[in-house]
Amino acid sequence: MDFALNEEQRMFRSMFRDFAAKEIAPHAEDIDQEETLPPAILQKAVEQGFLGATLPEAYFGAELDGVGYAMLVEELAASCVSFAVMLATHVSEVAMSILGYGTDAQKEEWLTSMAAGEVVGAFALTEPDAGSDALALQTRAAADGDEVVLDGVKTWVANASIAGLFLVFAQGPDGMDAFLVPGDAPGLTVGYREPTLGLRSANFHTVYLEDCRVPAANQLGRPGGGWEIARQAQSRMAAALAAAGLGVAADSVQVAARFASERVQFGVPIAQKQAIQGYIADAMIEVEALRYLVYRAGWLTDQGGDFAVDASMAKSFSARVASRVTNSMLQVLGGYGYMEDYPMARKYRDARALGIIGGPTEVHKVHIARQAFAEWDVEIVP
Ligand SMILES: Cc1cc2nc3c(=O)[nH]c(=O)nc-3n(C[C@H](O)[C@H](O)[C@H](O)COP(=O)(O)OP(=O)(O)OC[C@H]3O[C@@H](n4cnc5c(N)ncnc54)[C@H](O)[C@@H]3O)c2cc1C
């Protein structure tokens, strides 16, 4: 077993780190306060090929492997979790679903422009009365000649205000269906921006589908195959969000350690106080333990097998570590940690989302428990 990153991975990591430090970190506080993601920052990421991170070169993607992609999301989240969530939604949930289930025509139509950042993807599964229980969704898909008519309301749609393509899940005659709905489709309206505790520069909106018409050819996958597409997308998203948790937790330790080295109380830097050392050491242990789960989940996404449980484990642990570590690192900064002028308050608010977004921890644990009880043939359902 080799725990070392290879030369290419080390090179990518330093490239991602430099990009995030130079292009995102200096703006992270401003874009959080302004609750917006400026197109100029997005354009810089496009120029690096990040919006086609895991897509094949045939679609002008960067063809990163699972570990490389995890490192990209980790480094972006170290500077700005909102930005990492925007990217993971676009890549892990939408682009990779099209790559996995799209027809040649659908791949041609969307993937190159998604890699080029001309089209940003949004994932529209959740509804007001269908959250954890996504199978209970009420959006309807009805055939009308060579068109499909969609009616329903989607909530919490990340990227909605900048999206050129929505992957919409709806109830059809054969079960759950998935549709590729262009942002300018008649009958699609981007509504309310959900006010949130954190992730404020990400765009979460309610999306209304009222007599929304798309060509029947925009169906992704087979009729009734929407749930399989949604579940796979959510497993990829879980692996990516786990990496985001690693990034925000690891960077919080850096911020707190630097602060503790400089902040003098009782005549010495507080880093010399054992209580502070304990906070930092505990955080480092958790971050390094998380790192292996995250990279392993990333590696598994390339191996062709089912990685859903491993992604759920990485994401559940990541949500816990990111919340706990940002909380304890905020404590190290004392009153300064609680001030919005310092980055720790934002990191703490952002990290809290990771236990909910991409499916709450309680539901991921049900998937994990199902594996634990499989050999005893016990039925485990959410
Ligand atoms: C910041 C953010 C971004 C999001 N982005 C998107 C997006 O881009 N696209 C999208 O479609 N959705 C998105 N979501 C929605 C997200 O997937 C849902 O919030 C999530 O699935 C939970 O649904 P809910 O909020 O309705 O909570 P509920 O399902 O109502 O759950 C409430 C509580 O009950 C618990 N619970 C529910 N069922 C069970 C059970 N069987 N066993 C034990 N506990 C249970 C939950 O774990 C939770 O703690 C986003 C959410 C957030 C917060």
The ligand as an SDF file (V2000), in Angstrom:
LIG
                    3D

 53 58  0  0  0  0  0  0  0  0999 V2000
  -27.1660   24.4180    1.3460 C   0  0  0  0  0  0  0  0  0  0  0  0
  -28.0510   23.3970    0.6730 C   0  0  0  0  0  0  0  0  0  0  0  0
  -27.9080   23.1630   -0.7010 C   0  0  0  0  0  0  0  0  0  0  0  0
  -28.7210   22.2340   -1.3490 C   0  0  0  0  0  0  0  0  0  0  0  0
  -28.6040   22.0520   -2.6970 N   0  0  0  0  0  0  0  0  0  0  0  0
  -29.4890   21.2390   -3.3420 C   0  0  0  0  0  0  0  0  0  0  0  0
  -29.4670   21.1190   -4.7670 C   0  0  0  0  0  0  0  0  0  0  0  0
  -28.6490   21.7250   -5.4710 O   0  0  0  0  0  0  0  0  0  0  0  0
  -30.3950   20.3220   -5.3610 N   0  0  0  0  0  0  0  0  0  0  0  0
  -31.3220   19.6290   -4.6410 C   0  0  0  0  0  0  0  0  0  0  0  0
  -32.1290   18.9210   -5.2390 O   0  0  0  0  0  0  0  0  0  0  0  0
  -31.3580   19.7280   -3.2740 N   0  0  0  0  0  0  0  0  0  0  0  0
  -30.4650   20.5200   -2.6170 C   0  0  0  0  0  0  0  0  0  0  0  0
  -30.5080   20.6350   -1.2410 N   0  0  0  0  0  0  0  0  0  0  0  0
  -31.5540   19.9110   -0.5050 C   0  0  0  0  0  0  0  0  0  0  0  0
  -31.0010   18.8270    0.3810 C   0  0  0  0  0  0  0  0  0  0  0  0
  -30.6310   17.7180   -0.4010 O   0  0  0  0  0  0  0  0  0  0  0  0
  -32.0910   18.5250    1.4150 C   0  0  0  0  0  0  0  0  0  0  0  0
  -32.0940   19.6310    2.3040 O   0  0  0  0  0  0  0  0  0  0  0  0
  -31.8470   17.2520    2.1590 C   0  0  0  0  0  0  0  0  0  0  0  0
  -32.0130   16.1690    1.3030 O   0  0  0  0  0  0  0  0  0  0  0  0
  -32.7660   17.1020    3.3720 C   0  0  0  0  0  0  0  0  0  0  0  0
  -34.0870   17.3640    3.0420 O   0  0  0  0  0  0  0  0  0  0  0  0
  -34.9380   18.3890    3.9630 P   0  0  0  0  0  0  0  0  0  0  0  0
  -34.1370   19.6180    4.1180 O   0  0  0  0  0  0  0  0  0  0  0  0
  -36.2820   18.4820    3.3880 O   0  0  0  0  0  0  0  0  0  0  0  0
  -35.0190   17.6920    5.3930 O   0  0  0  0  0  0  0  0  0  0  0  0
  -36.0110   16.5310    5.8670 P   0  0  0  0  0  0  0  0  0  0  0  0
  -35.9830   15.4220    4.8890 O   0  0  0  0  0  0  0  0  0  0  0  0
  -37.3180   17.1220    6.2190 O   0  0  0  0  0  0  0  0  0  0  0  0
  -35.2850   16.0450    7.1920 O   0  0  0  0  0  0  0  0  0  0  0  0
  -35.3510   16.7700    8.4320 C   0  0  0  0  0  0  0  0  0  0  0  0
  -34.5430   15.9690    9.4690 C   0  0  0  0  0  0  0  0  0  0  0  0
  -35.1240   14.6610    9.6180 O   0  0  0  0  0  0  0  0  0  0  0  0
  -34.1270   13.6820    9.3870 C   0  0  0  0  0  0  0  0  0  0  0  0
  -34.7120   12.5010    8.7400 N   0  0  0  0  0  0  0  0  0  0  0  0
  -35.5050   12.4810    7.6370 C   0  0  0  0  0  0  0  0  0  0  0  0
  -35.8050   11.2130    7.3150 N   0  0  0  0  0  0  0  0  0  0  0  0
  -35.1780   10.4160    8.2200 C   0  0  0  0  0  0  0  0  0  0  0  0
  -35.0940    9.0070    8.4210 C   0  0  0  0  0  0  0  0  0  0  0  0
  -35.7210    8.1530    7.6140 N   0  0  0  0  0  0  0  0  0  0  0  0
  -34.3540    8.5470    9.4380 N   0  0  0  0  0  0  0  0  0  0  0  0
  -33.7130    9.4020   10.2690 C   0  0  0  0  0  0  0  0  0  0  0  0
  -33.7430   10.7490   10.1330 N   0  0  0  0  0  0  0  0  0  0  0  0
  -34.4630   11.2420    9.1260 C   0  0  0  0  0  0  0  0  0  0  0  0
  -33.1040   14.3490    8.4780 C   0  0  0  0  0  0  0  0  0  0  0  0
  -31.8720   13.7130    8.5550 O   0  0  0  0  0  0  0  0  0  0  0  0
  -33.0810   15.7620    9.0410 C   0  0  0  0  0  0  0  0  0  0  0  0
  -32.2520   15.7900   10.1680 O   0  0  0  0  0  0  0  0  0  0  0  0
  -29.6850   21.5220   -0.5860 C   0  0  0  0  0  0  0  0  0  0  0  0
  -29.8060   21.7550    0.7800 C   0  0  0  0  0  0  0  0  0  0  0  0
  -29.0050   22.6860    1.4080 C   0  0  0  0  0  0  0  0  0  0  0  0
  -29.1680   22.9270    2.8860 C   0  0  0  0  0  0  0  0  0  0  0  0
  1  2  1  0
  2  3  1  0
  2 52  2  0
  3  4  2  0
  4  5  1  0
  4 50  1  0
  5  6  2  0
  6  7  1  0
  6 13  1  0
  7  8  2  0
  7  9  1  0
  9 10  1  0
 10 11  2  0
 10 12  1  0
 12 13  2  0
 13 14  1  0
 14 15  1  0
 14 50  1  0
 15 16  1  0
 16 17  1  0
 16 18  1  0
 18 19  1  0
 18 20  1  0
 20 21  1  0
 20 22  1  0
 22 23  1  0
 23 24  1  0
 24 25  2  0
 24 26  1  0
 24 27  1  0
 27 28  1  0
 28 29  2  0
 28 30  1  0
 28 31  1  0
 31 32  1  0
 32 33  1  0
 33 34  1  0
 33 48  1  0
 34 35  1  0
 35 36  1  0
 35 46  1  0
 36 37  1  0
 36 45  1  0
 37 38  2  0
 38 39  1  0
 39 40  1  0
 39 45  2  0
 40 41  1  0
 40 42  2  0
 42 43  1  0
 43 44  2  0
 44 45  1  0
 46 47  1  0
 46 48  1  0
 48 49  1  0
 50 51  2  0
 51 52  1  0
 52 53  1  0
M  END
$$$$
